[in-house]
Amino acid sequence: MRGLDSYFSSTEEWETVILEHIGGQPTTVQTADGRALDAIWCETRPPSKHGAAILFHPNSAICLDMAAWGLWCE
């Protein structure tokens, strides 16, 4: 949990807090070559039909690490 153990009692709690904060839902994206990529689906606030962004995390990061970047794209 990268030093966050003093804030959260488990990775599940960390995930719950992040997903609630961004209003996201965990999902999976299936690639053409059969790989399954973990993803978080978030609607803009208010919901809009004006575009989308796909963010991929860098090495040594996980999907939840990208939550702040996702909020920046709103």
N, C-alpha and C positions, 0 to 999 in steps of 0.2 A: 504494500500500500504506500510505498515511497515516503515514509515518514509521516503519513497521515493517521497512523494508528493512535495518536494522541487525540485526534478529533473524532474518529469513527471507530466503532467496535468491530466492524467487519467490512469486507469488500462489498457485501450485499447492501449494507446500510449506506455506504459511500455511493453506490450505483443508484439507490433509491433517491437519495438527496439530490444528486446531479440531475437525474431524469425529471424529478418534480420541479426543480429550479428552471430547467429549460423547456418544460412541457413536452418532453420527448418520449418516444416509445422505442424500445429495442427491437431490431428487426435483422434480417439477413439478406444480403444481396448475392445472388448466384451469378457467377461469371460464365462466359461462354465456354471456358475450359473446365468447368465443373467445380471451381473453388467456391467456398462459401465465405463471404466477408461479413464480419460483424458491422452493424450500422445502427444509427439512431435516426429516426424519422421525426422531424420537427416542422410544424406549420409556422408560418410567419404570424405575427400578432399585429393587427387582425389578419385572419386568413386572406390570402391574395392569390390571384391567378397570374401574377406578373413575373414569374421566373423561379429558378431553383439554383441551389449550389450543392456541389458534392465535395466534401472535404476528406482527404485521406491523411491519416496520421503518419508522422515520420517514424523512423526507427527508434526504438526504446520508448515509445509512447503507446498508449492504448486509446481506444475509441473515446472513453470518457474524458481523456486529456484534451480532446478537441472541443469540448462543450463550450468553452469561452469563445473560441473562434467562431463556432456556429452562431452564437448570440451576436457577435460583431457583424456577421453577414446579414442580419435582419434588416 
